Amino acid sequence: MIAEFTIVPVGTGESLSSYVAEVYRILDASGLPCERHAMGTNIEGEWDEVMAAINACRTRLLEMTHRVSIVIRIDDRKGAAGRLRRKVPSAEAKMRT
């Protein structure tokens, strides 16, 4: 499955880069394929692995602040793996045909 998620600490001011850095550290340590983008992160793996990684991010940010907001969007497809790295190139290739 691929999950796109955004996790935001609430009530911490305008600069969020230190919180984002903590999330990146956790995701890197998970070993799961991830893609970072300006508005969140894509992560790929089995349900339990992905949810454990997101929960680890939640737990860490709640150690740093009193409230977080999390938005998760999931694309779950049986028997599919490695799609995180293939989806965009596949669509781009079709643009050239």
C-alpha positions as CSV (number, residue, x, y, z in Angstrom):
1,M,0.0,0.0,0.0
2,I,1.0,3.6,-0.5
3,A,0.0,6.2,2.1
4,E,0.3,9.9,1.8
5,F,0.3,11.6,5.1
6,T,0.8,15.0,6.7
7,I,1.4,15.4,10.4
8,V,1.4,18.9,11.9
9,P,2.0,20.1,15.4
10,V,-0.7,22.5,16.6
11,G,0.1,25.6,18.6
12,T,3.9,25.6,18.0
13,G,4.3,28.8,15.9
14,E,5.1,29.3,12.2
15,S,8.4,27.4,11.8
16,L,7.9,23.6,11.7
17,S,11.2,22.5,10.2
18,S,12.5,21.0,13.5
19,Y,9.3,18.9,13.7
20,V,9.6,17.9,10.1
21,A,13.2,16.8,10.7
22,E,12.1,14.5,13.5
23,V,9.5,12.9,11.2
24,Y,12.2,12.4,8.5
25,R,14.5,10.8,11.0
26,I,11.8,8.3,12.0
27,L,10.8,7.5,8.5
28,D,14.4,7.0,7.4
29,A,14.9,4.6,10.3
30,S,11.8,2.6,9.3
31,G,13.5,1.5,6.2
32,L,10.3,1.9,4.2
33,P,10.4,3.6,0.8
34,C,9.4,7.3,1.2
35,E,9.1,10.3,-0.9
36,R,9.0,13.7,0.7
37,H,7.2,16.6,-0.9
38,A,6.2,20.1,0.1
39,M,2.9,19.2,1.7
40,G,3.6,15.8,3.2
41,T,5.2,12.4,2.7
42,N,4.4,9.3,0.7
43,I,5.4,6.0,2.3
44,E,5.0,2.4,0.9
45,G,4.8,-0.9,2.7
46,E,2.4,-3.3,4.3
47,W,-0.4,-1.9,6.4
48,D,1.1,-2.7,9.8
49,E,4.6,-1.3,8.8
50,V,3.2,1.9,7.4
51,M,0.8,2.5,10.3
52,A,3.7,1.7,12.8
53,A,5.8,4.4,11.1
54,I,3.1,7.0,11.1
55,N,2.3,6.1,14.8
56,A,6.0,6.5,15.7
57,C,5.9,10.0,14.1
58,R,2.8,10.8,16.1
59,T,4.3,9.6,19.3
60,R,7.5,11.6,18.9
61,L,5.7,14.8,18.0
62,L,3.4,14.4,21.0
63,E,6.6,14.2,23.1
64,M,7.5,17.6,21.7
65,T,4.1,19.3,21.8
66,H,0.6,18.8,23.2
67,R,-1.4,18.4,20.0
68,V,-0.9,17.1,16.4
69,S,-3.1,17.0,13.4
70,I,-2.7,14.0,11.0
71,V,-4.2,13.5,7.5
72,I,-3.8,10.1,5.9
73,R,-4.8,9.0,2.4
74,I,-4.2,5.4,1.4
75,D,-4.0,3.5,-2.0
76,D,-4.2,-0.2,-1.1
77,R,-3.8,-2.6,-4.0
78,K,-3.4,-6.4,-3.5
79,G,-0.2,-7.9,-4.7
80,A,1.4,-4.6,-5.8
81,A,4.8,-3.5,-4.5
82,G,7.3,-1.0,-5.6
83,R,4.6,1.4,-7.0
84,L,5.9,4.4,-5.2
85,R,8.9,4.7,-7.5
86,R,7.0,3.6,-10.7
87,K,3.7,5.6,-10.7
88,V,5.0,9.0,-11.8
89,P,7.5,7.6,-14.4
90,S,4.7,5.5,-15.9
91,A,2.4,8.5,-16.3
92,E,5.3,10.6,-17.7
93,A,6.1,7.9,-20.3
94,K,2.5,7.9,-21.5
95,M,2.8,11.7,-22.0
96,R,5.4,11.1,-24.7
97,T,3.4,8.6,-26.6
